[in-house]
């Protein structure tokens, strides 16, 4: 009703202006026209659910095996590498796009760890896929470490004798996690690389550190899961079609 009423006002104003083509246009009518016309249109920012295609076509790879990731510093599979592989398997299962071979099946089928140097051996990777009954295999390495770094800041200190505040430089120690994931999805038939995922290092500071925690062994599984979840999510999203929300501007 408001829009219709506004439109009627504008029609009246335009009619008044058209009748005044040979006369000076009324200043009042012109001002009303300028105020009401923009009000007929409006913009609104909304979130629209949009379908995003996968980066690679995985239609022919319905059964996938995820091997435990190799720790680059130790050049072997560690408990952290097993945790990361479990996270990837869980994300792939949640996508409903793949039949993900279980960790137990992989451990029972493969008699020994696969060295990262064998990732580029196409015949070997094909034989592994044949053994596991997988259309594709996901292998990878990771690097995860923690560093204690000094953080400086300026604080105001109150001096009772003078009754004034003065700036004072202080330094505290903060632990920062660093993580990098490198993963490859390999075709089970010819051993070629379907997708190579290698994002940059991720850094994440830990807040509320105590001096005792700084001298602990560090690199705990909780910190690893926290910093690895985003790179792993991005890896899986690149392999499956999914929905994302995009901001769009609607004109009314």
Secondary structure, DSSP 8 states (H G I E B T S, - for coil): -HHHHHHHHHHHHHHHHHHTTTS---HHHHHHHHHHHHHT--EEEEEEEEEE--SS--TT--EEEE---EETTTTEE-HHHHHHHHHHHHHHHHTTS-EE--HHHHHHH--S---GGGGG-HHHHHHHHHHHT-SEEEEEEEEEEEEEEEEEEEEEEEETTTTEEEEEEEEEEEEEEEEEEEEEEEETTT--EEEEEE---EEEEESS--HHHHTS----HHHHHHHHHHHHHHHHHTTS-EEEEEEEEEE-
